[in-house]
Amino acid sequence: MLAIIKTGGKQYKVKVGDKIKVEKLEGEEGSKIIFSEVLFLGDEKNVKIGTPTISGAVVEGKILKTAKGKKVTGIKFKAKKRYKVKFGHRQTMTEVEITKITR
């Protein structure tokens, strides 16, 4: 069974057993999390496409850990004004293992 879920403003293609990194979710390590915004469900025989979501479909997962991701750097620059600033940011990410997909 394959599903496409939406969380943190992004979409993720998942199946049972997958480990995905999403933007920070509330909850402690080892706790269960439920994704109710399911956009697509499918397998070899059946396909369901939501408009925009499928009502009653749920994807369950288990929080493995919460940590910071890789550093992303950027530069602000204004020509002829002697202005240049370099900045960095590390987004907090949550690693989730998908345990169950239900219709």
Secondary structure, 3 states (H helix, E strand, C coil): CEEEEEECCEEEEEECCCEEEEECCCCCCCCEEEECCEEEEECCCCEEECCCCCCCCEEEEEEEEEEEEEEEEEEEEECCCCEEEEEEEEEEEEEEEEEEEEC
